[in-house]
Amino acid sequence: MRGKYDTTGHKNMHQLIQLRWIAVLGQVATIYVVSMGFGVPLPLNYMLPVLGGLIAFNIVGMLRLRLAPEVTNSELLVAMLVDVGMLTAQLYLSGGATNPFVFLYLVQVTLGAVLLKPWSTWTLVMVTLLCFMFLAAAGRPLTLPLDHGNGLASLYVQGMLICFALNASLLVVFITRVHGNLRARDAHLADLRQRAAEEEHIVRMGLLASGAAHELGTPLATMAVILGDWRHMKPFRGDPQLLEEISEMQSAVARCKSIVGSILLSAGEARGEAPAETTVNTFLDDLVKDWRASRGAGERLRYDNEFGMDRRIVSDTALKQMICNVLDNAWEAARSRVELRAAHEDEGDALVVDIVDDGPGFAPQMLSRFGKPYQSSKGRPGGGLGLFLVVNVARTLGGQVNAENRPEGGARVTLRLPLSALTLEEDKDHAAAS
């Protein structure tokens, strides 16, 4: 749910809540030391209820984050104004502007400059200034000895020292965490921009592929007709070798037409055709059978289907092409064989497809940029687009693709696809009901 919006506000509010708990503990410790340790009389019957109000407000803030994680700038401002109000109340009851802890206002102003929009920060500055003026005019003075000249032995100087150390520590810890949140947000935005650029790249490629498929349709149909006519011509009928070559050419043209049809189907331009209803096991069995036949792989492709209880899905051309792209890459890299294993992952209810080869494996630079366009070791123009499309199709389905080199040699590519993205709607309803 949080992935749909910027979570920086949520994280910053969480930091404020943590800081408020520190303030609660600090106030309890300070009241105890000043009252019991130094024997300074404090109006505890008023200060403790203010402290209880701060605790109650913090608990409400924690519940609010659980119920509605998104946090706006105005909510952050209100929370900080409440903190300023609680601090003002405690200072009013314990010396007013003469209390050395009055400089804790600077913590609030500094945090406001980091967390809030400019108008909110200036609002906080004006409120803290008014609170300081109020304390100077109406704060309750405490009975303290005038010992400012005693250096570190002075109670007032000790209070100033504690306040300075507290201010510095809180600012370093809190601002470091806030900067971490901001860096995480910037990294997330950079990732979103990269995804948008990749999706735009895919759209351009899809338009080019669709246009090329349209252009290739007519010459392929012409070639199919010509080859059919040649089979019936007298010079070819009497030559078995020529007939065999014509058959191979017809098979190649038919395969090209099938590829063109798949491109148009993926683009939603094929007439009278739609994604077919099937099951996971049938889909995988047919895919392996077709791939073996078209690549002449035979038993060099080892196929293990451990999916278990079958599930109905929608067989989509993009899904089939995605798995075939990984198989093609493994086939080109393999020395002797390729393995495809399918299983059902209970956690997350996903289809897991492992494709393994016994080739040289991925180069380190390819693993670090796996799935980026034009990352290929084949050294030909356009290389690397297959895996780029695989990663983006899987991401569109809510899945993921992982690649690694095996310790014993070769590479492994793992596809994890949530079945909720492939299952028929009525199956989803049935699964939800059960």
Secondary structure as UniProt FT lines:
FT   HELIX           2..4
FT   HELIX           8..32
FT   HELIX           33..37
FT   HELIX           44..67
FT   HELIX           73..93
FT   TURN            94..95
FT   HELIX           96..98
FT   HELIX           100..104
FT   HELIX           105..115
FT   HELIX           118..138
FT   HELIX           148..153
FT   HELIX           155..231
FT   HELIX           234..237
FT   HELIX           240..266
FT   TURN            267..268
FT   TURN            271..272
FT   STRAND          276..279
FT   HELIX           280..295
FT   HELIX           298..300
FT   STRAND          301..306
FT   STRAND          312..315
FT   HELIX           317..333
FT   STRAND          338..345
FT   TURN            346..349
FT   STRAND          350..357
FT   HELIX           364..368
FT   TURN            369..371
FT   TURN            373..374
FT   TURN            381..384
FT   HELIX           385..396
FT   TURN            397..398
FT   STRAND          400..405
FT   TURN            407..408
FT   STRAND          411..418
FT   HELIX           419..421
FT   HELIX           425..433
//
